[in-house]
Amino acid sequence: MQQSAIGGWKKFRGNRVLLLQGPHGTFFRRIEQVLISAGVLSLHKINFNGGDRLFSTLNAHDYRGSMQDWPEYLAKFIKSHQIDCVMVFGDCRPIHQAAREVAIGQGIQFWTFEEGYIRPNFITLEQHGVNGNSKLPTDRNSYERWQLRELPLERSVPPSFWRVTGFSIAYFAATILMRWRYPHYQHHRPVRVMDGLYWLRALGRKWYYSWKERSALADLNGHGGTRPFFLSILQVALDAQVREHSKFASIPQYIDETVRSFARCAPEETVLLIKHHPLDRGYSDYSRLIAQLTIELGLQGRLRYIHDQHLPTVMAHAKGLVTINSTVGLSAMDHDLPVKTLGQAVYDIPGLTSQRELDDFWQLADMDKPDTVLHEKFVNYVIAHTQLNGNFYRELPDAGIAGLHYNDDPEARDSPLFSCLNQLGENSSHRLDAGTSSRTSPDSESACKADH
């Protein structure tokens, strides 16, 4: 399926667009160029710190006020510039949470960029919000009715580690050096002088753990076979998807609950591997907590903490995967791996994930493998409606102005599974497409009654 240079961006023709915070680097400059080429009437950007200003677009404005005054400022800005559409990167940052409320309250479009639901070759662009704020259908029947689309060839994204490293160092340096200009700005995570070197520290730790854990999977082999294990996926300590879309206040709370459930209910011969998030190497270390739980619960030899194992290889040998709401859960289904989510996730759908209580999952995971046909339809639907083939930090070759392949499939956009979220204002020219189903979770009694 051929794509034009503009592709799906043509849906924004005739809109007045406002960009807020984007990924570190030049991504929003690329978006500015493609939106102008697509025929937007105007494009503005608001900067909140020196890093935003460093990578700003042409028609940029500085916001130097407080978070308390931000919603009122934005509402006036939208009115005075007749904004039809607000675009952000990540909808759970405090700045963007407030912006989402203002935009929806004024009946204008709110679009969110985020890391891809389908990894590693996609990013997400979704209206109304992503993850826990997504309006993708959450009932099995919607996807079973979906007719598979022929999608464009998926291009592999080029490596971007060093590009991200350079952008991050520059962004944090500019944020720190220009604090005087934005005296009220509060970043969604602490900004420290050393944060600019975070990616370099992460690289060193990656090499260290790759060496230290080189025999981690081999250690599970014993007596002629592989010792069965479950995989628990950790997320970034300050991940907004944890804070906003789960019952957990922190990653340690998730670890504690998961490990205690495993100790109570998992078969005695099984092991639990806890996988650290690669982007959290420089910020968090749960070794002490895991060591304490190992001793307290008598899990010597059954609880392992790993960092840089090749995740597809690990998933290919696991009995099941537990996560809060990481997109790794969706990747696990490619390996026919049973998945249990403990928070809101767009893929937490009967037939894809286990709907049992966690205590039951350890014993009955083999009965909860994802439905292959449903999984294929879900992935096809999500790509058709929300995924752009590409990368925030590197441009794909031959991918048009923005360096992204944005599929333009009117039949997918007009899917009967989507309906209007709200009535748009008179200035808006693009309808809101989103699923309207609400999630329900079946109740189940735990098979394990004893507690430690």
C-alpha positions in Angstrom: 0.0 0.0 0.0 1.7 3.2 -1.1 1.7 6.2 1.1 1.9 9.8 0.0 4.4 12.2 1.5 1.6 13.7 3.7 -0.3 10.5 4.4 -2.5 10.6 7.5 -1.4 14.2 8.3 -3.9 15.5 5.7 -6.6 15.0 8.4 -5.3 18.2 10.1 -5.7 20.4 7.0 -7.5 23.6 7.8 -6.8 23.3 11.6 -5.0 25.7 13.8 -2.6 23.6 15.8 -0.9 24.2 19.2 2.1 22.1 20.2 3.1 21.8 23.9 6.0 19.7 25.3 7.5 17.1 22.9 10.2 14.5 23.2 13.8 15.7 23.7 15.1 16.7 20.4 13.9 17.9 17.0 10.8 15.7 16.7 8.3 18.6 17.0 10.3 20.5 14.3 9.6 17.6 12.0 5.9 17.7 12.9 5.8 21.4 12.3 7.1 20.9 8.8 4.7 18.1 7.9 1.7 19.9 9.3 2.5 23.0 7.4 2.8 20.9 4.2 -0.5 19.3 5.0 -2.2 22.7 5.0 -2.8 23.7 8.6 -4.0 27.3 8.9 -1.5 28.1 11.7 0.8 26.4 14.1 2.0 27.6 17.5 4.2 26.1 20.2 4.5 27.0 23.9 7.8 26.5 25.7 8.0 25.9 29.5 11.7 25.6 30.0 15.1 26.1 28.4 15.1 22.6 26.9 11.8 23.3 25.2 13.1 26.6 23.9 16.3 25.0 22.6 14.3 22.6 20.4 11.5 25.0 19.7 9.6 25.5 16.4 9.3 28.8 14.5 6.2 30.3 16.0 6.9 29.7 19.7 5.7 31.4 22.9 7.2 31.2 26.4 5.0 30.4 29.4 6.8 31.7 32.5 3.9 31.6 35.0 2.9 29.1 37.6 1.1 25.8 37.3 -1.8 27.3 39.1 -2.2 30.0 36.4 -1.5 27.7 33.5 -5.1 26.5 32.7 -6.4 30.1 32.6 -3.5 31.1 30.4 -4.1 28.2 28.0 -7.8 28.8 27.8 -7.2 32.4 26.8 -4.4 31.4 24.3 -6.8 28.9 22.6 -9.5 31.5 22.3 -7.2 34.3 21.1 -5.5 32.2 18.5 -8.6 30.2 17.5 -6.9 26.9 18.2 -8.6 23.8 16.9 -6.1 21.1 17.9 -3.6 20.6 20.8 -0.8 18.1 20.4 1.4 16.8 23.3 3.9 14.1 24.1 2.6 12.1 27.0 -0.8 13.0 28.5 0.0 12.5 32.2 2.5 15.2 32.7 0.9 17.9 35.0 1.1 20.5 32.2 -0.6 18.1 29.8 -3.2 16.8 32.2 -4.4 20.4 32.7 -4.2 21.0 28.9 -6.3 18.0 28.2 -9.0 19.2 30.6 -9.0 22.6 29.0 -9.1 21.3 25.4 -11.8 18.8 26.0 -13.8 21.4 28.0 -13.6 23.8 25.1 -14.6 21.1 22.6 -11.3 21.0 20.6 -9.2 18.1 19.6 -6.5 16.8 21.9 -3.9 14.5 20.3 -1.2 12.6 22.2 2.1 11.2 21.0 3.6 8.4 23.1 5.9 5.4 22.7 4.3 2.8 20.5 1.8 0.3 21.7 3.4 -2.0 19.2 7.2 -2.2 19.7 9.8 -1.5 18.5 9.0 0.1 15.1 6.0 2.3 16.0 5.1 5.4 17.9 1.5 6.2 19.0 -0.6 9.2 17.9 -4.0 9.0 19.5 -6.9 11.4 20.0 -8.2 12.1 23.5 -5.4 10.3 25.3 -3.3 7.2 25.5 -3.0 4.1 27.7 -5.4 4.6 30.6 -7.0 7.6 28.8 -7.3 5.7 25.5 -10.7 5.4 23.9 -9.7 2.2 22.0 -12.5 -0.4 22.4 -11.9 -2.6 25.5 -14.4 -5.4 24.7 -13.5 -8.6 22.9 -16.5 -8.5 20.6 -15.3 -5.2 18.9 -12.1 -6.8 17.8 -13.7 -10.1 16.7 -15.9 -8.0 14.4 -12.9 -6.2 12.9 -12.0 -7.1 9.3 -8.2 -7.3 8.9 -6.7 -4.5 6.8 -3.7 -4.8 4.5 -1.2 -2.5 6.2 1.9 -0.9 4.7 5.2 -2.7 5.0 6.6 -2.2 8.5 10.0 -0.5 8.2 12.6 -1.2 11.0 13.7 1.9 12.9 17.4 2.6 13.0 19.3 2.6 16.3 18.9 5.8 18.2 20.8 5.4 21.5 23.5 8.0 20.8 20.9 10.4 19.3 18.8 10.2 22.4 21.9 10.6 24.6 22.9 13.8 22.8 19.3 15.2 22.8 18.9 14.5 26.6 22.2 16.1 27.6 21.4 19.2 25.6 17.8 19.4 26.9 18.7 19.1 30.6 21.7 21.4 30.2 19.5 24.1 28.6 16.8 23.6 31.2 19.2 24.1 34.1 21.1 27.0 32.5 17.8 28.9 31.7 16.0 28.4 35.0 16.2 32.1 35.5 13.9 32.6 32.5 11.3 30.1 33.7 11.3 30.6 37.5 8.0 28.7 38.2 8.7 25.7 36.0 8.5 22.3 37.7 9.5 19.3 35.6 7.5 16.0 35.9 10.6 14.4 37.3 13.5 16.0 39.2 16.0 17.8 37.0 19.5 17.6 38.4 22.9 18.6 36.9 23.9 14.9 36.5 20.7 14.0 34.6 22.2 15.2 31.4 24.7 12.4 31.7 22.0 9.8 32.5 22.3 8.0 29.2 26.1 7.7 29.5 25.7 6.2 33.0 23.0 3.9 31.6 25.3 2.6 28.9 28.0 1.8 31.5 25.5 -0.1 33.6 24.2 -1.9 30.6 27.6 -3.3 29.9 28.1 -4.1 33.6 24.8 -6.1 33.9 25.3 -7.8 30.5 28.5 -9.2 31.9 27.3 -9.9 35.4 24.1 -11.7 34.2 25.6 -13.5 31.3 24.6 -16.9 32.8 21.2 -15.9 34.3 19.2 -18.1 32.0 21.6 -20.9 32.1 21.3 -20.9 35.9 17.7 -21.9 35.5 18.8 -25.1 33.9 19.0 -28.1 36.1 18.7 -31.8 36.2 18.2 -32.2 32.5 15.7 -29.4 31.9 14.8 -25.8 32.3 13.5 -24.7 35.6 10.0 -23.1 35.0 9.9 -19.4 35.7 7.5 -16.5 35.6 8.5 -13.0 34.5 7.6 -9.8 36.3 8.2 -6.6 34.3 9.1 -3.4 36.1 8.4 0.1 34.8 10.1 3.4 35.2 9.9 4.6 38.8 8.1 7.8 37.9 6.0 6.3 35.1 2.8 8.3 35.0 1.0 5.2 33.7 1.7 3.6 37.1 0.7 6.7 39.1 -2.4 7.5 37.1 -3.6 4.2 35.8 -3.0 1.7 38.5 -3.6 1.1 42.2 0.1 1.3 43.0 1.7 4.4 44.4 5.2 3.1 43.6 7.2 0.3 41.9 8.3 -1.1 45.3 4.6 -1.5 46.2 4.1 -3.5 43.0 7.2 -5.6 43.7 6.0 -6.3 47.3 2.5 -7.4 46.2 3.7 -9.5 43.3 6.4 -11.4 45.3 4.1 -12.1 48.2 1.5 -13.5 45.9 4.1 -15.6 44.2 5.3 -16.9 47.6 1.8 -17.8 48.6 0.5 -19.5 45.5 3.1 -20.3 42.9 4.2 -24.0 42.4 7.2 -24.8 44.5 9.4 -25.6 41.5 8.9 -22.2 39.8 11.1 -19.2 39.8 10.2 -15.5 39.6 12.4 -13.3 37.4 12.0 -9.6 38.1 13.1 -7.5 35.1 14.4 -4.0 35.6 13.4 -1.3 33.1 16.3 -0.3 30.9 15.4 3.4 31.1 15.5 3.3 34.9 19.1 2.0 35.3 20.5 5.3 36.6 17.6 6.2 38.9 16.4 3.1 40.8 17.8 -0.1 42.3 15.6 -2.6 44.0 18.3 -5.1 45.0 17.8 -4.4 48.8 14.0 -4.8 48.7 14.2 -8.0 46.7 16.9 -9.4 49.0 14.7 -8.6 52.0 11.7 -10.3 50.5 13.8 -13.3 49.6 14.8 -13.8 53.2 11.4 -12.9 54.7 9.4 -15.2 52.4 11.9 -18.1 52.2 12.4 -17.6 48.4 16.1 -18.4 48.2 16.8 -19.7 44.7 13.3 -18.8 43.6 13.6 -15.0 43.2 15.9 -13.4 40.7 16.5 -9.8 39.8 17.7 -9.2 36.2 18.5 -6.2 34.1 19.8 -6.7 30.6 18.8 -10.1 29.4 17.5 -10.3 25.8 13.8 -9.9 26.6 12.4 -11.9 23.6 14.6 -14.8 24.6 13.4 -14.6 28.2 9.8 -14.5 27.1 10.2 -17.4 24.8 11.0 -19.6 27.8 8.7 -18.2 30.5 5.5 -19.7 31.8 3.7 -16.3 32.2 4.3 -12.6 32.5 3.0 -10.2 35.2 3.0 -6.4 34.7 1.2 -3.3 35.8 0.4 -2.0 32.3 3.7 -2.1 30.3 3.5 -2.6 26.6 5.8 -5.5 27.1 2.6 -7.4 27.9 1.5 -7.0 24.4 4.9 -8.0 23.0 4.6 -11.2 25.2 1.6 -12.3 23.3 3.8 -12.7 20.2 5.4 -15.5 22.1 2.1 -17.1 23.1 2.8 -16.1 26.7 0.0 -15.8 29.3 -0.1 -12.2 30.6 -1.6 -10.8 33.8 -2.0 -7.0 34.2 -2.4 -5.3 37.5 -3.3 -1.9 36.2 -5.2 -0.3 33.2 -3.8 -1.4 29.9 -5.3 -1.0 26.4 -4.7 -4.7 25.7 -6.3 -6.0 29.0 -9.1 -7.7 27.1 -10.7 -11.2 27.8 -9.1 -13.6 25.4 -5.8 -11.7 25.4 -4.9 -11.4 29.1 -5.7 -13.5 32.1 -8.8 -12.2 33.9 -8.1 -14.2 37.1 -6.8 -12.9 40.4 -3.0 -12.9 40.6 -3.0 -15.6 43.2 -4.8 -17.9 40.8 -2.6 -16.9 37.8 0.5 -18.7 39.1 -1.3 -22.0 39.1 -3.5 -21.7 36.1 -1.5 -19.5 33.6 -1.3 -22.3 31.1 -5.1 -21.9 30.6 -4.8 -18.2 29.8 -2.7 -18.2 26.7 -3.8 -15.4 24.3 -6.2 -16.2 21.5 -4.1 -16.1 18.3 -6.8 -14.8 16.0 -8.0 -12.2 18.5 -4.4 -11.1 19.0 -3.8 -10.7 15.3 -7.0 -8.6 14.9 -6.1 -6.4 17.9 -2.7 -5.6 16.6 -4.0 -4.9 13.1 -6.7 -2.6 14.5 -4.3 -0.7 16.8 -1.8 -0.2 14.0 -4.5 1.0 11.6 -6.0 3.5 14.1 -3.1 4.7 16.4 0.3 3.7 15.2 2.9 5.6 13.1 5.8 3.6 11.7 8.9 5.5 12.9 10.9 6.9 15.7 11.0 10.1 17.8 14.7 10.5 17.5 15.7 9.2 14.0 14.0 9.7 10.6 13.1 6.7 8.6 14.6 6.8 5.1 12.1 7.6 2.3 9.4 8.4 4.9 8.3 11.8 3.8 8.7 15.2 5.5 8.4 14.0 9.1 10.5 10.9 8.7 7.4 8.8 9.7 5.1 6.6 7.7 1.6 7.7 8.7 -0.9 5.4 7.1 -3.9 7.1 5.5 -6.8 4.6 5.5 -10.2 6.4 5.5 -11.9 3.0 5.9 -10.0 2.4 9.2 -10.6 6.0 10.4 -14.3 5.7 9.7 -14.6 2.3 11.4 -18.0 1.6 13.0 -16.2 0.6 16.1 -15.3 4.3 16.7 -17.8 7.0 17.6 -17.7 10.7 18.5 -16.2 11.5 21.9 -17.8 15.0 22.1 -19.2 17.8 19.9 -16.3 19.8 18.5 -16.3 23.5 18.5 -17.2 25.4 15.3 -13.6 26.0 14.4 -12.7 22.3 14.4 -12.7 20.4 11.1 -11.8 16.9 12.2 -14.2 14.6 14.0 -13.1 12.6 17.1 -12.7 8.9 16.5 -12.7 6.7 19.6 -14.1 3.6 21.1 -16.8 4.0 23.7 -16.8 0.7 25.5 -16.0 0.6 29.2 -13.9 -2.0 30.8 -15.3 -4.6 33.1 -13.3 -7.1 35.2 -14.8 -10.3 36.3 -14.6 -11.1 40.0 -12.9 -14.4 41.0 -12.1 -16.0 44.3 -8.4 -16.6 45.1 -7.4 -20.3 45.1 -4.8 -19.5 47.9 -6.1 -18.5 51.3 -3.0 -18.6 53.4 -0.9 -15.5 53.8 2.6 -15.0 55.1 
